[in-house]
Amino acid sequence: MTPKSVQSAKSNSLLKRYQPPKEILAGHKEFIQKVGEKLHQIRIMKNMKPSQLSTKSGVSRTLIYRIESGKAYFTISTLLQVLDALEISAIDFFKEL
């Protein structure tokens, strides 16, 4: 059994994590859409279906769809998983964005 002080510390640390707003803010929208469009173009060029990218990256098919359509925030970790599965470096991805 975990002591209450440890449980309390765990729950406090979870509350401090950055949680993005559910709706994409106007100032973020253009960037989110550009990232999504580019991911979509690369996936199509590599002849991958969203389900194949999902399996290869470990990111859900739904999240891939939402990122590609510019409808979801994503973490850097998630983006890097997708880029690794597409076999493109983050530097190359952001070069012409």
N, C-alpha and C positions, 0 to 999 in steps of 0.2 A: 504494500500500500504506500502510495506517495504522500509525503507530508504536505499539509496545506500550504506551507510557505513555498515549497517547490512548485506546487500547482499554481499558486498565485503568481509566481515569477514567470512561469510558462505562459499563462494567459496574458500577462502584461506585455511580454515580448511580442506576442502575436498581435496585440492591438497597435503596436508601434510600427508595424510594417506598412509601407505605402500601399494604399488601396486606391487605384485610379477610379475616377467617376464612372458611373455606368454608361452615361452618354458621352460620346467623344466631343470634347470641347472644340469650339470653332477654331481656335488657334492651333490645334493639333490635327484637325481634319485633313488638311492638304498633305501633310507629311505621312499620315497613316494611309491615305489613299495611294500616294506614290509608292510607298513600300509594298502595299498589297498588289498594285498593278504590276510592279516589277517582278514580284514573286510569281504571279500568275503567268507572265510572259516566259519566265525561265522554265517553269514547270511544263508549259506547253511545248517549248523548244526541246525539252528533254523527253517529250512524249510520255509524260507521267500523268496518271489519273490522280485525283485528290486522294483516293483510297490507297494508292501505291505510295504516295508521299507520306501519308499518315502512318502506314506500316513501317516505312523506312526511317522516319524521323521520330516516331513515338508521340507525335502531336495528333490530337483527335481530328478526324476529318471535318467535323463541324467547325472547329477553331480555324483550321486551314482555310475553309470556305469564308469564314467571317473576316479573317485577316486579308485574304485576297480581295474581298469586296469592300474593304475599308470600313468595316462595321465593328471592329473590336480592337481594343488595346491589346498589346502583347508585351511579354517581358523580353529582355535581351536574351535570356536563356532560351526561350521558345524560338526566337528568331534564329539564333545560332544553331539550334537543333535542325530547323528546316533548311538552313543554308548548308549545313553539313550533309544532309540527305540529298540536296541538289548538287553537291560537290562544287560549291562556290565559296570563296572566302568572303568574310565580311568587308574587307578592304575593297575587293573587286565589286561587291554588290553596291557599296555606297559611293564608288567612284563617280558614276554617271547618274546618280539619283538627283 
